């Protein structure tokens, strides 16, 4: 049965390579491993066997960053430093480009400053999201679909506050999301020494 599924996957990969690469020179290599190398694991995270990730941080609204005194670079640094301490995981310096196909931890902080009718700043609200994006092959009949960046895991948290301390609040929410990521990663990779 294992060999049969390996052959089916090999055919799907080959079909996807042909469908995606027809007439294109930038098609990703989709050569499946030998049938003896396939192992099937039901996964809700896609983290099994993950050994390296890049980090991407989405731009934040400038007025939100000013109000809480936090920058995109602050978030990137916090995320990279945290992930470098996760056992068995290497953080790459791979910049996000249209040709990037590697796994990536994606941070999105959508924030806004609340104002009174007269325009006085009252506080902030934010959604802190952490996602794992990675290439995926989705079998479809009669062709397979190659996704450069499918979201295979995510977590988020909505917060709000007023006055000072906004940066610490957002950083704390991000740290909790990173803790969730590490816990899921270690569950998916039990052979990694914590």
C-alpha positions, 0 to 999 in steps of 0.5 A, a space after each residue: 500500500 505504501 508503494 502504491 501511494 508513493 507512485 500516485 504522489 510521484 505521478 501527481 508531482 510529475 503532472 504538476 511540474 509539467 502543468 506549472 512548467 509548460 513553457 516556463 523557465 522559472 518552474 520549481 523542481 518537483 522531483 519526488 523522492 524514491 518510493 522507499 523515502 515516502 512516509 505519510 503523516 497526518 498533519 494539522 501544522 505541516 511542521 514535521 521535519 521542518 528544519 529552517 524558516 525565514 522571517 517576514 514581517 508585514 508593514 504596520 500603519 505609521 500612526 500606530 507605530 508612532 503611538 505605541 513606539 514600536 517599529 517593524 524592525 523591532 518585531 523582526 528582531 524579536 521574532 528572529 531572536 526567539 526562533 533562533 532559540 527553538 531547538 532544531 530550527 535554523 533561521 535563514 536570512 533568505 529575503 522574501 522574493 517572488 522566487 523564494 520557496 522556503 518555509 517562512 514565519 510570517 508576522 502580521 500586526 494590524 493596528 489602529 489608533 482610536 481617536 475621539 471625535 475631536 481627534 485626541 488619541 484615546 488608545 490602540 487596538 491591534 490584531 497580532 497574527 503569526 503564520 507558517 507559510 510554506 510551499 505546498 502541492 495540492 492534488 486536484 483532478 486532472 492537475 495538481 496545484 503548486 502553491 508557493 506560500 500556503 498557510 499551514 499553521 496560524 495563531 492570532 490575538 486581538 488586544 487593545 489598550 490606552 496610554 503608555 505600554 502599548 509596545 510591551 503589550 504587543 510584544 507580549 502578545 507576539 511572545 505568546 504566539 511564538 510560544 505557541 509556535 514552539 510548542 507545536 513545532 516540538 510536538 510535531 518533531 519529538 526527536 528534537 532535544 528541547 
